[in-house]
Amino acid sequence: MKFNDYFNEIPYLETDKLILRAFCRADIEEYLSFINLLQVQRFLGGGLSIFNEEPHISNWLNNINGRLLKSKKAFTWCIESKIDNKVIGRIDLGGFSKKSIAELSYYFSLEYWGRGFATEAVKEVTRFGFIDLKLHRIQAKVMPTNTASLVVLKKVGYLEEGLLRKCLFGKEFHDTIVMALVNEDNIKK
Ligand SMILES: CC(C)(COP(=O)(O)OP(=O)(O)OC[C@H]1O[C@@H](n2cnc3c(N)ncnc32)[C@H](O)[C@@H]1OP(=O)(O)O)[C@@H](O)C(=O)NCCC(=O)NCCS
């Protein structure tokens, strides 16, 4: 499949313990139960919209499954645990540039932290990016105090490239570590 063909719908991905799939209305209650918590939002620089009522929910679903997908801007996956079929997180791959570079972000439900789920999801989306989309670089921006996120990315093989001082992070200005993984073989000639 070519790069553009992957944007017809949110790709269905599976790992040992997780299903990565499109969000639907039935997921919203479980999603909102963790995404609006301060512990989940505190490393996001106020960059994630907080919502809990119509018409925001409908707009958001239409955006991630419609407009952003059709314009090839981003994939937003709902992460479901195979163990209890609960919505436990979200992972995004977006900011595509020249069909070659993309940026990763992810958020998990507090009660599922520390069980390897983020590492598993990041590994799978990284595989999807390099093998299926044939990207050559995937990057993630992380606040220096977000140790758990830095550990996740390092475990998947991302390297720390440097610190951007007080740059735009979400809606605020923060010191930001750039983590990236590069697949030299995918660099287009
Ligand atoms: C970052 C986040 C996704 C990690 O999710 P998770 O499911 O707990 O991640 P994992 O279990 O796969 O791995 C976390 C690793 O960090 C380690 N870790 C967590 N907190 C740590 C700390 N304070 N110091 C050192 N290591 C820490 C864990 O021990 C684990 O490593 P291990 O498996 O080698 O023991 C989760 O904390 C989260 O959703 N945070 C809020 C949103 C966010 O910050 N997103 C990222 C924005 S860049």
The ligand as an ORCA input file, in Angstrom:
! r2SCAN-3c Opt
* xyz 0 1
  C       4.118      8.647     29.946
  C       3.081      7.539     30.022
  C       2.390      7.414     28.690
  C       3.770      6.214     30.379
  O       2.799      5.185     30.367
  P       3.054      3.759     31.039
  O       2.011      2.828     30.510
  O       3.177      3.901     32.502
  O       4.472      3.374     30.430
  P       5.224      1.967     30.557
  O       4.640      1.166     31.672
  O       5.275      1.334     29.216
  O       6.719      2.434     30.895
  C       6.964      3.407     31.852
  C       8.410      3.267     32.279
  O       8.815      4.446     32.962
  C       9.334      4.097     34.208
  N       9.071      5.226     35.095
  C       7.892      5.764     35.398
  N       8.056      6.805     36.223
  C       9.396      6.908     36.440
  C      10.208      7.771     37.218
  N       9.673      8.773     37.911
  N      11.546      7.582     37.199
  C      12.105      6.588     36.472
  N      11.385      5.727     35.716
  C      10.037      5.893     35.707
  C       8.605      2.823     34.590
  O       9.300      2.099     35.586
  C       8.601      2.114     33.244
  O       9.845      1.539     32.941
  P      10.116     -0.053     33.152
  O       9.078     -0.774     32.330
  O      11.496     -0.243     32.640
  O       9.958     -0.303     34.601
  C       2.017      7.838     31.116
  O       2.696      8.118     32.304
  C       1.105      9.013     30.778
  O       0.066      8.831     30.151
  N       1.486     10.228     31.205
  C       0.665     11.436     30.980
  C       0.634     11.847     29.527
  C       2.023     12.060     28.982
  O       2.902     12.545     29.678
  N       2.209     11.694     27.724
  C       3.476     11.843     27.032
  C       3.626     13.250     26.517
  S       5.229     13.426     25.748
*
